[in-house]
Amino acid sequence: MGPTEIKVVALEVVGEVLQQQVRNTDNFLDLGGHSFLAVQVAQAVEQRVAKSLGPVADSSAPDALRRG
């Protein structure tokens, strides 16, 4: 699974965790996310893609996953 597919999965998981529709340009913290939810998101994405993501706050992460 490539980076684009992982981003799609990540956005789906963020939307599920925050219980709202999320776009690639949305900011996770502005949507009500916090550190505990970020851990949940990271674990769920890693399980779905069967790959360790490492830090998710880098420049390749969708805005919805970056720190504010």
C-alpha positions as CSV (number, residue, x, y, z in Angstrom):
1,M,0.0,0.0,0.0
2,G,1.5,3.3,-1.1
3,P,1.5,6.7,0.6
4,T,-1.7,7.9,-1.2
5,E,-3.7,4.9,-0.1
6,I,-2.5,5.3,3.5
7,K,-3.6,8.9,3.4
8,V,-7.1,7.8,2.3
9,V,-7.3,5.3,5.1
10,A,-6.0,7.9,7.6
11,L,-8.7,10.3,6.6
12,E,-11.4,7.6,6.9
13,V,-10.1,6.7,10.4
14,V,-10.0,10.4,11.5
15,G,-13.5,10.8,10.3
16,E,-14.7,7.8,12.2
17,V,-12.9,8.8,15.4
18,L,-14.1,12.3,15.3
19,Q,-17.6,11.2,14.0
20,Q,-17.6,13.8,11.2
21,Q,-16.7,14.1,7.6
22,V,-13.0,15.1,7.2
23,R,-11.2,16.6,4.2
24,N,-7.5,16.5,3.5
25,T,-7.1,20.1,4.3
26,D,-8.8,20.0,7.7
27,N,-6.8,20.4,10.9
28,F,-7.1,17.5,13.4
29,L,-6.9,19.8,16.4
30,D,-9.3,22.4,15.0
31,L,-11.8,19.5,14.5
32,G,-11.7,18.6,18.2
33,G,-8.9,16.1,18.1
34,H,-6.4,15.7,20.9
35,S,-3.4,13.6,21.8
36,F,-5.4,10.6,23.0
37,L,-7.5,10.5,19.9
38,A,-4.3,10.9,17.8
39,V,-3.0,7.7,19.3
40,Q,-6.3,5.9,18.5
41,V,-6.1,7.1,14.9
42,A,-2.5,6.0,14.5
43,Q,-3.2,2.6,16.0
44,A,-6.3,2.1,13.8
45,V,-4.5,3.2,10.6
46,E,-1.5,0.9,11.4
47,Q,-3.9,-2.0,11.9
48,R,-5.8,-1.4,8.7
49,V,-2.7,-1.0,6.5
50,A,-0.6,-3.5,8.4
51,K,2.3,-1.1,8.5
52,S,4.0,1.0,11.2
53,L,3.6,4.7,10.4
54,G,6.1,6.2,12.8
55,P,5.5,9.9,13.6
56,V,2.4,11.1,11.8
57,A,3.1,14.8,12.2
58,D,5.5,15.1,9.3
59,S,5.0,17.0,6.1
60,S,3.6,14.0,4.2
61,A,0.7,13.6,6.5
62,P,-2.7,15.0,5.6
63,D,-3.4,18.3,7.3
64,A,-6.1,16.5,9.4
65,L,-3.3,14.5,11.1
66,R,-0.7,17.3,11.5
67,R,-0.3,19.2,14.6
68,G,-1.6,22.8,14.6
